[in-house]
Amino acid sequence: MTYASLLVAVEDGTESDSRLELACDLALTFDAHLTGLCAGSIAPPLYDPLAGGAMVGELLALYRDAAEADVERARARFFEIVQARDVEAAWRGQIGFPGEVCVRAARAADLVILGGRNSRAPTHAPDVADVLMGCGRPILVTPPTRLRNPVGEPALIAWKDCREARFALASALPLLRRARGVTLYAVRSAGEDEAADAELADVVAYLDRHQIRAEAVVADRGEAAVGGQILEAALERGAGLIVAGGYGHTRLREWALGGVTRDLVNDSPICLCLAH
């Protein structure tokens, strides 16, 4: 199993450059095709009943021009970086809501690479929650400043026996095969029995069949939030990647991340491989 096609969200700026450099690293590692994506959204002007339709039309035209200029700057930067790295690449740029555009484009990708804690989201960059919950693909969330590389460093799997965690684990196999050690980490609440140990043994055996050696660690749930506990365990092990199920729910027609997922996205300096 490998990644043959990668999709990376691109904007104009240093955080986007770091994400794009990582995407190039992954494309070269997996001999994958890389597609850059930028969607410029037109922010609707405030309605002024005294301004008249002509004024509103002029404002919309100005917003569109600005959005198209943003997309063009991102395109130019994308090709400047990928050509210097000799990566097979293509570009998709258009006007539209970034999350929706990214979700549609994900149909042609094995892995979607997004920026976490992106101040430009959701109107000028894809929002992690929108893409995670809608794209049907695993996403790699990169923090604004990466602590370590997600390839070739230790990896931690935040395990919970549910559909999302299973999907995330299977989706991350190409990354886990290249990890320098894998920890299968489960947080157990009071009252949970030995069935959890047998469950973890099954997952360790599954990984072993994929030539991935993993150490199972069961931690008692402490007073701190589970997301913080997972992050602390990953940092203690020098991990460059956390693999976890992505959880969320709808809120007023928008996706809101679940507590653990939200804490990881908001706080982690480590790349996250999430799947819903």
C-alpha positions as CSV (number, residue, x, y, z in Angstrom):
1,M,0.0,0.0,0.0
2,T,1.3,3.5,-0.9
3,Y,0.1,7.0,-1.7
4,A,0.0,7.5,-5.5
5,S,-1.8,10.9,-5.4
6,L,-1.5,13.8,-2.9
7,L,-3.5,16.9,-2.6
8,V,-2.1,20.0,-0.8
9,A,-3.8,23.2,0.1
10,V,-1.7,26.2,-1.0
11,E,-1.9,29.9,0.0
12,D,0.6,32.7,-0.2
13,G,2.8,32.8,2.9
14,T,5.5,31.1,4.9
15,E,3.2,28.6,6.6
16,S,2.0,27.5,3.2
17,D,5.6,27.2,1.9
18,S,6.4,24.9,4.8
19,R,3.4,22.7,4.1
20,L,4.2,22.6,0.4
21,E,7.8,21.6,1.1
22,L,6.5,18.7,3.3
23,A,4.1,17.7,0.5
24,C,7.1,17.6,-1.9
25,D,9.0,15.4,0.5
26,L,6.1,13.0,0.7
27,A,5.6,13.0,-3.1
28,L,9.3,12.1,-3.6
29,T,9.1,9.5,-0.8
30,F,6.1,7.7,-2.2
31,D,6.8,8.5,-5.9
32,A,3.4,10.2,-5.9
33,H,1.7,12.8,-8.1
34,L,1.1,16.1,-6.3
35,T,-1.8,18.5,-6.9
36,G,-1.8,22.0,-5.5
37,L,-5.2,23.6,-4.7
38,C,-6.2,27.1,-3.9
39,A,-9.8,28.4,-3.8
40,G,-10.4,32.1,-3.6
41,S,-13.6,33.0,-1.8
42,I,-15.5,36.2,-2.6
43,A,-16.6,37.7,0.7
44,P,-20.0,39.3,0.2
45,P,-20.1,43.1,0.8
46,L,-22.3,44.4,3.5
47,Y,-25.6,45.5,2.0
48,D,-26.3,49.2,2.0
49,P,-29.8,50.1,0.9
50,L,-28.7,53.6,-0.1
51,A,-25.8,52.4,-2.2
52,G,-27.8,50.9,-5.1
53,G,-27.2,47.8,-7.2
54,A,-24.4,49.3,-9.2
55,M,-22.3,49.9,-6.1
56,V,-22.8,46.4,-4.9
57,G,-21.8,45.0,-8.3
58,E,-18.6,47.1,-8.3
59,L,-17.7,45.8,-4.8
60,L,-18.3,42.2,-5.9
61,A,-16.1,42.7,-8.9
62,L,-13.3,44.1,-6.6
63,Y,-13.7,41.1,-4.3
64,R,-13.4,38.7,-7.3
65,D,-10.4,40.5,-8.6
66,A,-8.7,40.2,-5.2
67,A,-9.6,36.5,-4.9
68,E,-8.3,35.8,-8.4
69,A,-5.0,37.6,-7.5
70,D,-4.7,35.4,-4.4
71,V,-5.1,32.3,-6.4
72,E,-2.6,33.4,-9.0
73,R,0.0,34.2,-6.3
74,A,-0.5,30.8,-4.8
75,R,-0.2,29.1,-8.2
76,A,3.1,30.9,-9.0
77,R,4.5,30.0,-5.6
78,F,3.4,26.4,-6.0
79,F,5.2,25.9,-9.3
80,E,8.3,27.7,-8.1
81,I,8.7,25.2,-5.3
82,V,7.6,22.0,-7.0
83,Q,9.8,22.7,-10.1
84,A,12.8,23.3,-7.9
85,R,12.1,19.9,-6.2
86,D,11.5,18.1,-9.5
87,V,8.1,16.8,-8.4
88,E,5.4,15.6,-10.8
89,A,2.6,18.2,-10.2
90,A,-0.6,19.7,-11.3
91,W,-2.6,22.7,-10.2
92,R,-6.3,23.4,-9.4
93,G,-7.2,27.0,-8.7
94,Q,-10.7,28.5,-8.8
95,I,-13.1,30.9,-7.1
96,G,-15.3,29.2,-4.5
97,F,-15.7,28.3,-0.9
98,P,-12.3,26.6,0.0
99,G,-13.7,23.7,2.1
100,E,-16.2,22.7,-0.6
101,V,-13.6,23.0,-3.4
102,C,-11.1,20.9,-1.4
103,V,-13.7,18.2,-0.6
104,R,-14.6,17.8,-4.3
105,A,-10.9,17.7,-5.3
106,A,-10.2,15.0,-2.7
107,R,-11.9,12.4,-4.9
108,A,-8.6,12.2,-6.9
109,A,-6.3,12.0,-3.9
110,D,-5.1,9.3,-1.5
111,L,-4.1,11.9,1.1
112,V,-5.1,15.5,1.6
113,I,-2.6,17.8,3.3
114,L,-4.0,20.9,5.1
115,G,-2.7,23.5,7.5
116,G,-4.0,23.4,11.0
117,R,-4.8,26.6,13.0
118,N,-4.9,28.4,9.7
119,S,-6.0,32.0,10.3
120,R,-7.2,32.3,6.7
121,A,-9.8,29.5,7.1
122,P,-12.6,29.0,6.3
123,T,-13.1,31.9,3.8
124,H,-9.6,31.9,2.3
125,A,-8.3,28.4,3.1
126,P,-9.9,25.0,3.7
127,D,-11.1,24.5,7.2
128,V,-9.9,21.2,8.8
129,A,-13.3,20.3,10.1
130,D,-15.1,20.9,6.8
131,V,-12.6,18.7,4.8
132,L,-12.2,16.0,7.4
133,M,-15.9,15.4,7.8
134,G,-16.8,15.7,4.1
135,C,-13.9,14.3,1.9
136,G,-13.9,10.6,2.7
137,R,-10.1,10.6,2.6
138,P,-7.4,10.7,5.3
139,I,-6.0,14.2,5.9
140,L,-2.5,15.1,7.1
141,V,-2.8,18.3,9.3
142,T,0.4,20.3,9.5
143,P,0.8,22.8,12.4
144,P,2.0,26.3,11.6
145,T,5.5,25.4,12.9
146,R,6.4,21.7,12.6
147,L,8.4,20.2,15.5
148,R,9.4,17.1,13.5
149,N,9.0,15.3,10.2
150,P,6.1,12.9,10.0
151,V,8.3,10.4,8.0
152,G,11.2,8.6,9.5
153,E,10.5,9.6,13.1
154,P,8.6,7.7,15.8
155,A,4.8,7.6,15.4
156,L,2.0,7.3,17.9
157,I,-1.4,5.8,17.2
158,A,-4.2,7.2,19.4
159,W,-6.3,4.1,19.6
160,K,-10.0,3.7,20.3
161,D,-11.8,0.7,18.9
162,C,-14.2,2.5,16.5
163,R,-14.7,3.0,12.8
164,E,-12.8,6.3,12.7
165,A,-9.7,5.0,14.4
166,R,-9.7,1.9,12.2
167,F,-10.0,4.0,9.1
168,A,-7.2,6.3,10.3
169,L,-4.9,3.3,11.1
170,A,-5.4,1.7,7.7
171,S,-5.0,5.0,5.9
172,A,-1.7,5.7,7.7
173,L,0.0,2.4,6.9
174,P,2.4,3.9,4.3
175,L,3.5,6.5,6.8
176,L,3.7,4.0,9.7
177,R,5.9,1.6,7.6
178,R,8.5,4.4,7.4
179,A,8.3,5.3,11.1
180,R,11.2,4.8,13.5
181,G,9.1,3.0,16.0
182,V,5.3,2.9,16.5
183,T,3.4,3.1,19.8
184,L,-0.2,2.0,19.9
185,Y,-1.5,4.2,22.7
186,A,-4.9,3.7,24.4
187,V,-6.4,5.7,27.2
188,R,-8.5,3.5,29.5
189,S,-11.2,4.8,31.8
190,A,-11.8,3.3,35.2
191,G,-13.9,0.1,35.0
192,E,-12.7,-1.1,31.6
193,D,-11.5,-4.7,31.7
194,E,-9.0,-7.0,30.2
195,A,-10.9,-7.0,26.9
196,A,-9.0,-3.9,26.0
197,D,-5.7,-5.8,26.3
198,A,-6.9,-8.4,23.8
199,E,-8.2,-5.7,21.5
200,L,-4.8,-4.1,21.4
201,A,-3.1,-7.4,20.8
202,D,-5.3,-7.8,17.7
203,V,-4.2,-4.5,16.4
204,V,-0.5,-5.2,17.1
205,A,-0.8,-8.4,15.2
206,Y,-2.5,-6.6,12.3
207,L,0.3,-4.1,12.1
208,D,2.9,-6.9,12.3
209,R,1.3,-8.5,9.2
210,H,2.0,-5.2,7.4
211,Q,5.7,-5.4,8.6
212,I,5.1,-2.7,11.2
213,R,6.4,-3.4,14.7
214,A,4.3,-1.7,17.4
215,E,4.4,-1.4,21.1
216,A,1.0,-1.4,22.9
217,V,0.7,1.1,25.8
218,V,-2.4,1.4,27.9
219,A,-2.7,4.5,30.1
220,D,-5.2,5.3,32.8
221,R,-7.3,8.3,32.1
222,G,-6.1,11.2,34.2
223,E,-7.6,14.5,35.2
224,A,-6.3,16.2,32.1
225,A,-8.1,16.2,28.8
226,V,-7.6,13.1,26.7
227,G,-6.2,15.1,23.8
228,G,-3.6,16.6,26.1
229,Q,-2.7,13.2,27.4
230,I,-2.2,11.8,23.9
231,L,-0.1,14.8,22.9
232,E,2.1,14.5,26.1
233,A,2.7,10.8,25.3
234,A,3.7,11.6,21.7
235,L,6.1,14.4,22.8
236,E,7.7,12.2,25.4
237,R,8.5,9.6,22.6
238,G,9.8,12.2,20.2
239,A,7.0,11.4,17.7
240,G,6.8,13.1,14.4
241,L,3.3,11.8,13.7
242,I,0.1,11.2,15.6
243,V,-2.5,8.9,13.9
244,A,-6.1,9.3,15.2
245,G,-9.7,9.0,14.3
246,G,-11.4,12.3,13.5
247,Y,-14.6,13.0,15.3
248,G,-17.2,15.7,14.8
249,H,-20.8,16.7,14.6
250,T,-22.9,19.3,12.8
251,R,-23.6,22.6,14.5
252,L,-25.9,25.1,12.7
253,R,-25.1,23.6,9.4
254,E,-21.3,23.7,10.1
255,W,-19.0,20.9,11.2
256,A,-17.6,21.2,14.7
257,L,-14.7,18.9,15.8
258,G,-15.1,16.6,18.8
259,G,-13.2,17.5,21.9
260,V,-10.1,15.2,21.5
261,T,-9.8,15.9,17.8
262,R,-10.2,19.7,18.4
263,D,-7.5,19.7,21.1
264,L,-5.1,17.8,18.9
265,V,-5.6,20.1,15.9
266,N,-5.4,23.3,18.1
267,D,-2.5,22.3,20.2
268,S,-0.2,19.8,18.4
269,P,3.2,20.9,17.0
270,I,3.2,17.4,15.5
271,C,1.6,16.4,12.2
272,L,-1.7,14.6,12.5
273,C,-3.0,11.9,10.3
274,L,-6.8,12.0,10.8
275,A,-9.7,10.1,9.1
276,H,-13.4,10.1,9.6
